Each structure stands twice: as structure tokens, then as C-alpha cells.
Amino acid sequence: MATLTETASLAKNLVLRLGQIFAVILVLFLAIRFGSAIFRSFVPSSPAPATVAFSKLPVIDLSEGEKIPAGMEFKIETITGDIPGLAQSAKVFTVKRNEATFGILEEANKKAASLGFSQTPTEVNMGLAKYIDSRRPDKLLTVETATDNFNLQSDFLADKSIISTRPKSLENATNMALAVLGVFGISEINYPLEKVSTISYKIEGSNLTSVSSLSQANIVRVVFGRVDLDNLPIFYINFEDPLVWGLVREKEVLAAEKTAREIEKFKFATYPLKGAKAAFEQLKGGQGVLNKVPSGNTFVIRNVKVGYVEGRLLQDFLQPVYIFESDNNLKAFIGAVGDDWTYVPTQR
């Protein structure tokens, strides 16, 4: 029979052996985890396969953009000196088609009245309700009742008193425009302040001339951009023709517009992309569009990214595009979905 001392020694050795075995297992576990992390950093995992749930897509219509001038030269001056690879796939979202429902005209009447317009429309035709501001007969509001889109306009260039006024601040102009747009569903949640841009104008005769200083301005144009979608930016196809904006003087919103479609964020499918380098070759071949008229015939590429664009044409899908960024807000857009997954509709 083992003595008490021998039993204690055996127990001590057993505990020591178990501890050594546990230490070896722990070291192996940590080595495997650490090694896997290093491997993934050099060899990233393959992206999830595209779902292409909407089957083939109509080629994105970018006709609202500016045509690329013949002979335009594209120079690559990115940080890396090359066109990046970027993502291999991106989401395509459906765009909702609104339909008229009972009671929408009454809602439009309430919104018009809250802005000082007549409580009943002067005209209702083809889903559009028109209202007049009783204080300023030249100020008209047109509401698209099914979508909550609207257009507010006035003959402000005929008002000579504006020439002697100055906007209080860009922040005040933004808040005034947002107060009107907010009646029709625009908020800082879907159009955050970091996506707001402003242009200051001086009235010269019957024209608006942009100025660099607010102290020289009579009017400020406030343009609202959408919040990023799936961590990708959304731009307007035409820089000069935004879809959500307000034109503000010292104490009044002179004009405003909301022509935004409802993007169904939970109805999407992923599609393979053609690749930024392939898109660049197409761009050099004259495909794609610019967001505004260029000042010269050389397009210096500073950055390339994947994002989305919006225009006035109603399209069933919000599709990703490659965005080639240059100087002074000049951008080039070209459809990003792989050519094997798009088709040209017989009628555009």
C-alpha cells in the first residue's frame, strides 16, 4: 500500500503533468488563431457569391449627365498611381413606384396651408395639386400627391428689394430651407448636415452670379444630399440639377424642390461588378458621363470609388456605378454591374 507521502507525490506529479498538457494545448490554440489572422490579412477570404436575384438588369440610364467631350484625356493621379481594384460585388436596390391612395389630397392641402399657401388647390390634374401664396401671388407650390415631391417657385428676380439684403449665415439658410423641405419628409436622418452644400449668389440684372463671400451674396442655394447607402455615397447625376434643394434670401425661402424617389432599402440583391480597370477602359472609350461641363479637355483622376447616382428619370433599380473623382467637384460616372448581367432595353 502506498504511503501518504507517496500519494501526495503522485498527486503533485499528476497536477504538474496536467498543467503542462493544458499549457501546450493553450499555446497551440493561440498559435493557430494568430496564424489564421496573419494568413487572412495576406489572403482575404473570398466574397460571398452574388445573388443576382433580379436576373439581368436594364443598363443604367445616365443620359441626364454631361457627355464626355471627344478627345478628352484621362490622367491617373491617385495616391497609388493606379486604378484600384475595389469591391467585386455591390447591392442593387429596388425603387418604389408610388400609387395614389385615399386621403392624399387632404394631406397635401394641410402641408400647403402650413407653409402659408391656400388651403385648397387652384388646380388638380394628373396627380398634381397647385397652390398660390395669398401674400405673394407670384409664389406657386406644386405637389405630386402620390410621392410627396413638390416644387416651389416665385418670380423673385423681379423683386428689387432683394438686392439690398444679405443672408444672415449659411447655417440660418440651411435651417430655413430644411423647415420647408421637412414638411415633405426631408430630415437630417435621411439628408444629414454633412451632406449639405451651399452656393452663394449675387443678383445682377436678371441673372444669378456665384460669389465666394457671403457678404457679397443676396441669395444662398442649399443642396441636400442623401445619407450613404450600404456605406456607399449617393450623388446627383447632374451637379447643376440636384433633386433636393432650397433657394433662400434673408428671411424667406424663394424656391425649393424635392424630386426624390423612395429607395426600398430592404429589397436588394448583390451583383458582380465589371472591375474599376475595365470601367476605366470604357471611360477612355467615351462611355459614361460627367456630372458637369468640364473647364478643359483633361480629366485628372484623383480617386475612384463605388457608389450610386440619382437623376430625374424614374428607373426601377438603384444600381452601383464607378465614380472617378477629379478636381472642383468634377466626377465621371459609369455603370458598375458586370456587362454579362445587364441588357439594353428596346425602348429607353
C-alpha positions as a Markdown table, in Angstrom:
| # | Residue | x | y | z |
|---|---|---|---|---|
| 1 | Met | 0.0 | 0.0 | 0.0 |
| 2 | Ala | 1.4 | 3.5 | -0.9 |
| 3 | Thr | 2.3 | 5.7 | 1.9 |
| 4 | Leu | 0.7 | 9.2 | 2.4 |
| 5 | Thr | 3.9 | 10.8 | 1.2 |
| 6 | Glu | 4.0 | 8.7 | -2.0 |
| 7 | Thr | 0.3 | 9.5 | -2.6 |
| 8 | Ala | 1.0 | 13.2 | -2.2 |
| 9 | Ser | 4.0 | 13.0 | -4.6 |
| 10 | Leu | 1.9 | 11.1 | -7.2 |
| 11 | Ala | -0.8 | 13.7 | -7.0 |
| 12 | Lys | 1.6 | 16.5 | -7.3 |
| 13 | Asn | 3.2 | 15.0 | -10.4 |
| 14 | Leu | -0.3 | 14.4 | -11.9 |
| 15 | Val | -1.2 | 18.0 | -11.4 |
| 16 | Leu | 2.1 | 19.2 | -12.9 |
| 17 | Arg | 1.6 | 16.9 | -16.0 |
| 18 | Leu | -2.0 | 18.1 | -16.4 |
| 19 | Gly | -0.8 | 21.7 | -16.2 |
| 20 | Gln | 1.9 | 21.1 | -18.8 |
| 21 | Ile | -0.6 | 19.4 | -21.1 |
| 22 | Phe | -3.0 | 22.4 | -20.7 |
| 23 | Ala | -0.2 | 24.8 | -21.4 |
| 24 | Val | 0.8 | 23.0 | -24.6 |
| 25 | Ile | -2.9 | 23.0 | -25.7 |
| 26 | Leu | -3.3 | 26.7 | -25.0 |
| 27 | Val | -0.1 | 27.6 | -26.9 |
| 28 | Leu | -1.2 | 25.5 | -29.9 |
| 29 | Phe | -4.7 | 27.1 | -29.8 |
| 30 | Leu | -3.2 | 30.7 | -29.7 |
| 31 | Ala | -0.7 | 29.8 | -32.4 |
| 32 | Ile | -3.5 | 28.6 | -34.7 |
| 33 | Arg | -5.6 | 31.6 | -34.0 |
| 34 | Phe | -2.7 | 34.0 | -34.5 |
| 35 | Gly | -1.5 | 32.2 | -37.6 |
| 36 | Ser | -5.0 | 32.3 | -39.1 |
| 37 | Ala | -5.3 | 36.0 | -38.5 |
| 38 | Ile | -2.0 | 36.6 | -40.2 |
| 39 | Phe | -3.0 | 34.4 | -43.2 |
| 40 | Arg | -6.3 | 36.2 | -43.6 |
| 41 | Ser | -4.6 | 39.6 | -43.6 |
| 42 | Phe | -2.5 | 38.5 | -46.6 |
| 43 | Val | -5.0 | 36.2 | -48.2 |
| 44 | Pro | -8.5 | 37.7 | -47.6 |
| 45 | Ser | -11.5 | 35.4 | -47.7 |
| 46 | Ser | -13.5 | 35.2 | -50.9 |
| 47 | Pro | -16.5 | 37.5 | -51.0 |
| 48 | Ala | -19.9 | 36.0 | -50.7 |
| 49 | Pro | -21.3 | 34.9 | -54.1 |
| 50 | Ala | -23.6 | 37.4 | -55.8 |
| 51 | Thr | -27.3 | 36.6 | -55.5 |
| 52 | Val | -28.4 | 38.3 | -58.8 |
| 53 | Ala | -32.0 | 37.8 | -57.6 |
| 54 | Phe | -33.4 | 40.3 | -60.1 |
| 55 | Ser | -31.9 | 38.4 | -63.0 |
| 56 | Lys | -30.5 | 40.6 | -65.8 |
| 57 | Leu | -30.8 | 44.4 | -65.2 |
| 58 | Pro | -31.6 | 47.1 | -67.7 |
| 59 | Val | -28.4 | 49.1 | -68.4 |
| 60 | Ile | -28.4 | 52.1 | -66.0 |
| 61 | Asp | -29.6 | 55.3 | -67.8 |
| 62 | Leu | -27.1 | 58.1 | -67.2 |
| 63 | Ser | -28.3 | 60.3 | -70.0 |
| 64 | Glu | -29.0 | 63.2 | -67.6 |
| 65 | Gly | -25.3 | 63.6 | -67.2 |
| 66 | Glu | -23.0 | 65.6 | -69.4 |
| 67 | Lys | -21.5 | 63.8 | -72.4 |
| 68 | Ile | -17.7 | 63.3 | -72.3 |
| 69 | Pro | -16.1 | 65.6 | -74.9 |
| 70 | Ala | -14.4 | 63.9 | -77.8 |
| 71 | Gly | -10.7 | 63.6 | -77.3 |
| 72 | Met | -10.8 | 64.1 | -73.6 |
| 73 | Glu | -7.6 | 62.9 | -72.0 |
| 74 | Phe | -7.7 | 61.0 | -68.7 |
| 75 | Lys | -4.7 | 61.1 | -66.4 |
| 76 | Ile | -4.3 | 58.9 | -63.4 |
| 77 | Glu | -3.0 | 60.7 | -60.3 |
| 78 | Thr | -4.4 | 58.6 | -57.5 |
| 79 | Ile | -2.4 | 58.1 | -54.3 |
| 80 | Thr | -1.2 | 54.7 | -55.6 |
| 81 | Gly | -0.7 | 55.9 | -59.1 |
| 82 | Asp | -3.0 | 53.3 | -60.5 |
| 83 | Ile | -6.7 | 52.4 | -60.7 |
| 84 | Pro | -7.6 | 50.4 | -57.6 |
| 85 | Gly | -9.3 | 47.0 | -57.6 |
| 86 | Leu | -12.2 | 47.9 | -55.3 |
| 87 | Ala | -15.1 | 45.6 | -54.4 |
| 88 | Gln | -16.1 | 42.6 | -56.6 |
| 89 | Ser | -19.8 | 43.0 | -55.9 |
| 90 | Ala | -22.3 | 45.5 | -54.7 |
| 91 | Lys | -26.0 | 45.8 | -53.9 |
| 92 | Val | -28.8 | 46.7 | -56.3 |
| 93 | Phe | -31.9 | 48.2 | -54.7 |
| 94 | Thr | -35.5 | 48.5 | -56.0 |
| 95 | Val | -37.1 | 51.9 | -56.4 |
| 96 | Lys | -40.7 | 52.2 | -55.2 |
| 97 | Arg | -43.4 | 53.2 | -57.6 |
| 98 | Asn | -45.9 | 55.2 | -55.5 |
| 99 | Glu | -49.6 | 54.9 | -56.2 |
| 100 | Ala | -52.4 | 57.3 | -55.3 |
| 101 | Thr | -54.3 | 56.4 | -52.2 |
| 102 | Phe | -57.4 | 57.8 | -50.5 |
| 103 | Gly | -56.9 | 60.9 | -48.5 |
| 104 | Ile | -53.6 | 62.0 | -50.0 |
| 105 | Leu | -55.1 | 65.2 | -51.4 |
| 106 | Glu | -56.2 | 66.3 | -48.0 |
| 107 | Glu | -52.7 | 65.7 | -46.7 |
| 108 | Ala | -51.3 | 67.8 | -49.4 |
| 109 | Asn | -53.8 | 70.6 | -48.6 |
| 110 | Lys | -52.6 | 70.6 | -44.9 |
| 111 | Lys | -49.0 | 70.8 | -45.9 |
| 112 | Ala | -49.6 | 73.7 | -48.3 |
| 113 | Ala | -51.6 | 75.5 | -45.6 |
| 114 | Ser | -48.8 | 75.1 | -43.1 |
| 115 | Leu | -46.5 | 76.9 | -45.5 |
| 116 | Gly | -48.9 | 79.8 | -45.9 |
| 117 | Phe | -50.5 | 78.7 | -49.2 |
| 118 | Ser | -54.2 | 78.4 | -50.0 |
| 119 | Gln | -55.9 | 75.6 | -48.1 |
| 120 | Thr | -57.5 | 74.3 | -51.3 |
| 121 | Pro | -55.6 | 73.8 | -54.6 |
| 122 | Thr | -56.3 | 76.1 | -57.5 |
| 123 | Glu | -55.9 | 73.2 | -59.8 |
| 124 | Val | -55.7 | 69.4 | -59.5 |
| 125 | Asn | -54.6 | 67.5 | -62.6 |
| 126 | Met | -52.7 | 64.2 | -63.3 |
| 127 | Gly | -51.8 | 63.8 | -59.6 |
| 128 | Leu | -50.5 | 67.3 | -59.2 |
| 129 | Ala | -52.1 | 69.8 | -56.9 |
| 130 | Lys | -51.2 | 73.5 | -57.3 |
| 131 | Tyr | -51.5 | 76.2 | -54.7 |
| 132 | Ile | -50.9 | 80.0 | -54.5 |
| 133 | Asp | -49.5 | 82.0 | -51.7 |
| 134 | Ser | -52.1 | 84.6 | -50.7 |
| 135 | Arg | -49.4 | 87.1 | -49.6 |
| 136 | Arg | -47.4 | 86.7 | -52.8 |
| 137 | Pro | -49.5 | 85.8 | -55.9 |
| 138 | Asp | -46.2 | 85.1 | -57.8 |
| 139 | Lys | -45.3 | 82.3 | -55.4 |
| 140 | Leu | -46.6 | 78.9 | -56.5 |
| 141 | Leu | -46.5 | 75.5 | -54.9 |
| 142 | Thr | -47.0 | 72.3 | -56.9 |
| 143 | Val | -47.3 | 69.0 | -55.0 |
| 144 | Glu | -47.1 | 65.5 | -56.5 |
| 145 | Thr | -49.6 | 64.0 | -54.1 |
| 146 | Ala | -48.6 | 60.3 | -54.5 |
| 147 | Thr | -44.9 | 60.8 | -53.8 |
| 148 | Asp | -44.8 | 63.9 | -51.6 |
| 149 | Asn | -42.5 | 65.5 | -54.1 |
| 150 | Phe | -43.0 | 69.2 | -54.7 |
| 151 | Asn | -41.8 | 72.3 | -56.5 |
| 152 | Leu | -42.0 | 75.8 | -55.0 |
| 153 | Gln | -41.2 | 78.8 | -57.3 |
| 154 | Ser | -41.6 | 82.6 | -57.4 |
| 155 | Asp | -40.7 | 85.5 | -59.6 |
| 156 | Phe | -38.0 | 86.7 | -57.1 |
| 157 | Leu | -35.8 | 88.3 | -59.8 |
| 158 | Ala | -38.5 | 90.9 | -60.2 |
| 159 | Asp | -38.3 | 91.8 | -56.5 |
| 160 | Lys | -35.7 | 94.6 | -56.5 |
| 161 | Ser | -35.7 | 94.7 | -52.7 |
| 162 | Ile | -33.6 | 91.5 | -52.6 |
| 163 | Ile | -30.6 | 93.4 | -53.9 |
| 164 | Ser | -30.2 | 95.3 | -50.7 |
| 165 | Thr | -30.5 | 92.3 | -48.4 |
| 166 | Arg | -27.9 | 89.8 | -47.2 |
| 167 | Pro | -28.4 | 86.2 | -45.9 |
| 168 | Lys | -27.7 | 86.0 | -42.1 |
| 169 | Ser | -25.5 | 82.9 | -42.3 |
| 170 | Leu | -25.1 | 79.6 | -44.1 |
| 171 | Glu | -26.4 | 77.8 | -41.1 |
| 172 | Asn | -29.5 | 80.0 | -41.0 |
| 173 | Ala | -30.1 | 79.5 | -44.7 |
| 174 | Thr | -29.8 | 75.7 | -44.2 |
| 175 | Asn | -32.3 | 75.7 | -41.4 |
| 176 | Met | -34.8 | 77.8 | -43.3 |
| 177 | Ala | -34.6 | 75.5 | -46.3 |
| 178 | Leu | -34.9 | 72.5 | -44.1 |
| 179 | Ala | -38.1 | 73.9 | -42.4 |
| 180 | Val | -39.8 | 73.9 | -45.8 |
| 181 | Leu | -38.4 | 70.6 | -47.1 |
| 182 | Gly | -39.2 | 69.0 | -43.7 |
| 183 | Val | -42.9 | 69.4 | -44.3 |
| 184 | Phe | -42.4 | 67.0 | -47.2 |
| 185 | Gly | -40.4 | 64.4 | -45.4 |
| 186 | Ile | -36.8 | 65.6 | -45.6 |
| 187 | Ser | -34.9 | 65.3 | -42.3 |
| 188 | Glu | -31.4 | 65.2 | -41.0 |
| 189 | Ile | -31.7 | 61.4 | -40.7 |
| 190 | Asn | -32.0 | 60.8 | -44.5 |
| 191 | Tyr | -30.3 | 64.0 | -45.6 |
| 192 | Pro | -27.6 | 64.7 | -42.9 |
| 193 | Leu | -26.0 | 68.1 | -42.5 |
| 194 | Glu | -22.6 | 66.7 | -43.5 |
| 195 | Lys | -24.1 | 66.0 | -47.0 |
| 196 | Val | -25.3 | 69.7 | -47.3 |
| 197 | Ser | -23.6 | 72.0 | -49.7 |
| 198 | Thr | -24.2 | 75.7 | -50.4 |
| 199 | Ile | -23.7 | 78.2 | -53.2 |
| 200 | Ser | -23.9 | 81.9 | -52.6 |
| 201 | Tyr | -25.3 | 84.1 | -55.4 |
| 202 | Lys | -25.4 | 87.8 | -56.2 |
| 203 | Ile | -28.3 | 89.2 | -58.3 |
| 204 | Glu | -27.0 | 91.0 | -61.4 |
| 205 | Gly | -29.9 | 92.2 | -63.5 |
| 206 | Ser | -31.9 | 89.1 | -64.3 |
| 207 | Asn | -29.1 | 86.7 | -63.6 |
| 208 | Leu | -27.6 | 84.9 | -60.6 |
| 209 | Thr | -23.8 | 85.1 | -60.3 |
| 210 | Ser | -22.0 | 82.9 | -57.9 |
| 211 | Val | -19.8 | 84.7 | -55.4 |
| 212 | Ser | -17.1 | 83.4 | -53.0 |
| 213 | Ser | -18.1 | 85.5 | -50.0 |
| 214 | Leu | -21.5 | 85.5 | -48.1 |
| 215 | Ser | -21.1 | 89.3 | -47.6 |
| 216 | Gln | -21.4 | 89.8 | -51.4 |
| 217 | Ala | -24.4 | 87.5 | -51.7 |
| 218 | Asn | -28.2 | 88.2 | -51.9 |
| 219 | Ile | -29.3 | 84.5 | -52.1 |
| 220 | Val | -28.0 | 81.1 | -50.9 |
| 221 | Arg | -28.8 | 77.9 | -52.6 |
| 222 | Val | -28.8 | 74.9 | -50.2 |
| 223 | Val | -28.4 | 71.5 | -51.7 |
| 224 | Phe | -29.2 | 68.4 | -49.7 |
| 225 | Gly | -27.6 | 65.0 | -50.4 |
| 226 | Arg | -28.7 | 61.6 | -49.2 |
| 227 | Val | -27.2 | 59.7 | -46.4 |
| 228 | Asp | -24.8 | 56.9 | -47.5 |
| 229 | Leu | -26.5 | 53.6 | -48.5 |
| 230 | Asp | -24.7 | 50.4 | -47.5 |
| 231 | Asn | -21.7 | 52.6 | -46.7 |
| 232 | Leu | -21.6 | 53.9 | -50.3 |
| 233 | Pro | -22.2 | 57.5 | -51.3 |
| 234 | Ile | -25.1 | 58.7 | -53.4 |
| 235 | Phe | -24.5 | 61.6 | -55.9 |
| 236 | Tyr | -26.8 | 63.5 | -58.2 |
| 237 | Ile | -26.1 | 62.7 | -61.9 |
| 238 | Asn | -26.1 | 66.3 | -62.8 |
| 239 | Phe | -24.2 | 68.7 | -60.4 |
| 240 | Glu | -26.2 | 71.7 | -61.7 |
| 241 | Asp | -29.6 | 69.9 | -61.4 |
| 242 | Pro | -29.9 | 68.5 | -57.8 |
| 243 | Leu | -33.2 | 66.9 | -56.7 |
| 244 | Val | -33.5 | 68.3 | -53.2 |
| 245 | Trp | -32.7 | 72.0 | -52.6 |
| 246 | Gly | -33.9 | 75.4 | -51.4 |
| 247 | Leu | -33.1 | 78.9 | -52.5 |
| 248 | Val | -33.1 | 81.3 | -49.6 |
| 249 | Arg | -32.9 | 85.1 | -49.0 |
| 250 | Glu | -32.6 | 86.8 | -45.7 |
| 251 | Lys | -36.0 | 85.9 | -44.2 |
| 252 | Glu | -37.7 | 83.8 | -46.9 |
| 253 | Val | -37.4 | 80.7 | -49.0 |
| 254 | Leu | -37.9 | 81.9 | -52.5 |
| 255 | Ala | -37.8 | 78.5 | -54.3 |
| 256 | Ala | -37.4 | 74.8 | -53.3 |
| 257 | Glu | -37.8 | 71.4 | -54.7 |
| 258 | Lys | -37.9 | 67.7 | -53.7 |
| 259 | Thr | -37.8 | 65.2 | -56.6 |
| 260 | Ala | -36.7 | 62.1 | -54.6 |
| 261 | Arg | -37.7 | 58.5 | -55.2 |
| 262 | Glu | -38.2 | 56.1 | -52.3 |
| 263 | Ile | -35.4 | 53.6 | -52.3 |
| 264 | Glu | -36.6 | 50.2 | -50.8 |
| 265 | Lys | -33.6 | 49.5 | -48.6 |
| 266 | Phe | -34.7 | 46.0 | -47.7 |
| 267 | Lys | -35.4 | 44.9 | -51.2 |
| 268 | Phe | -32.0 | 44.3 | -52.7 |
| 269 | Ala | -29.7 | 41.8 | -54.5 |
| 270 | Thr | -26.0 | 41.6 | -54.9 |
| 271 | Tyr | -24.4 | 41.7 | -58.4 |
| 272 | Pro | -20.9 | 41.1 | -59.7 |
| 273 | Leu | -19.1 | 44.3 | -60.8 |
| 274 | Lys | -17.1 | 44.7 | -64.0 |
| 275 | Gly | -14.0 | 45.9 | -62.2 |
| 276 | Ala | -12.7 | 49.5 | -62.0 |
| 277 | Lys | -9.9 | 48.9 | -64.5 |
| 278 | Ala | -12.4 | 47.6 | -67.1 |
| 279 | Ala | -14.6 | 50.6 | -66.3 |
| 280 | Phe | -11.7 | 52.9 | -66.9 |
| 281 | Glu | -11.1 | 51.5 | -70.3 |
| 282 | Gln | -14.7 | 52.0 | -71.2 |
| 283 | Leu | -14.4 | 55.6 | -69.9 |
| 284 | Lys | -11.5 | 56.3 | -72.1 |
| 285 | Gly | -13.6 | 54.9 | -75.0 |
| 286 | Gly | -16.2 | 57.6 | -74.5 |
| 287 | Gln | -18.7 | 55.6 | -72.4 |
| 288 | Gly | -20.1 | 57.1 | -69.1 |
| 289 | Val | -21.0 | 60.7 | -68.4 |
| 290 | Leu | -19.7 | 63.7 | -66.4 |
| 291 | Asn | -21.6 | 65.3 | -63.6 |
| 292 | Lys | -21.0 | 68.8 | -65.1 |
| 293 | Val | -19.4 | 70.5 | -68.0 |
| 294 | Pro | -15.6 | 70.4 | -67.7 |
| 295 | Ser | -13.5 | 73.5 | -67.9 |
| 296 | Gly | -10.8 | 71.8 | -70.0 |
| 297 | Asn | -10.2 | 68.7 | -72.0 |
| 298 | Thr | -8.1 | 66.9 | -69.4 |
| 299 | Phe | -9.7 | 64.8 | -66.6 |
| 300 | Val | -7.2 | 64.2 | -63.8 |
| 301 | Ile | -8.3 | 61.2 | -61.8 |
| 302 | Arg | -7.7 | 61.8 | -58.0 |
| 303 | Asn | -9.8 | 58.9 | -56.6 |
| 304 | Val | -12.0 | 56.0 | -57.7 |
| 305 | Lys | -14.9 | 54.6 | -55.7 |
| 306 | Val | -18.1 | 52.6 | -56.0 |
| 307 | Gly | -21.3 | 54.4 | -55.2 |
| 308 | Tyr | -24.8 | 55.3 | -56.6 |
| 309 | Val | -26.3 | 58.2 | -58.6 |
| 310 | Glu | -29.8 | 59.7 | -58.7 |
| 311 | Gly | -31.5 | 61.6 | -61.5 |
| 312 | Arg | -35.0 | 62.7 | -62.5 |
| 313 | Leu | -35.7 | 59.7 | -64.8 |
| 314 | Leu | -37.7 | 57.0 | -63.0 |
| 315 | Gln | -35.7 | 53.8 | -63.0 |
| 316 | Asp | -36.8 | 50.5 | -61.4 |
| 317 | Phe | -33.4 | 49.9 | -59.8 |
| 318 | Leu | -30.8 | 51.9 | -58.0 |
| 319 | Gln | -27.6 | 50.4 | -59.4 |
| 320 | Pro | -24.0 | 50.9 | -58.4 |
| 321 | Val | -21.6 | 53.0 | -60.5 |
| 322 | Tyr | -17.9 | 53.6 | -60.6 |
| 323 | Ile | -17.2 | 57.2 | -59.6 |
| 324 | Phe | -14.0 | 58.8 | -61.0 |
| 325 | Glu | -13.3 | 61.9 | -59.0 |
| 326 | Ser | -11.3 | 64.9 | -60.3 |
| 327 | Asp | -10.8 | 68.5 | -59.1 |
| 328 | Asn | -13.5 | 71.2 | -58.4 |
| 329 | Asn | -16.3 | 68.6 | -57.8 |
| 330 | Leu | -15.9 | 67.2 | -61.3 |
| 331 | Lys | -16.8 | 63.5 | -61.5 |
| 332 | Ala | -17.3 | 60.8 | -64.1 |
| 333 | Phe | -19.9 | 58.0 | -63.7 |
| 334 | Ile | -20.0 | 54.7 | -65.5 |
| 335 | Gly | -22.3 | 51.7 | -64.7 |
| 336 | Ala | -20.5 | 49.2 | -62.4 |
| 337 | Val | -22.6 | 46.0 | -62.8 |
| 338 | Gly | -20.9 | 43.3 | -64.9 |
| 339 | Asp | -21.8 | 43.5 | -68.6 |
| 340 | Asp | -23.0 | 39.9 | -68.5 |
| 341 | Trp | -25.7 | 40.9 | -66.1 |
| 342 | Thr | -27.2 | 43.9 | -68.0 |
| 343 | Tyr | -29.2 | 44.4 | -71.2 |
| 344 | Val | -30.2 | 47.3 | -73.3 |
| 345 | Pro | -34.0 | 47.8 | -73.2 |
| 346 | Thr | -35.6 | 48.1 | -76.6 |
| 347 | Gln | -37.2 | 51.4 | -75.6 |
| 348 | Arg | -35.5 | 53.9 | -73.3 |
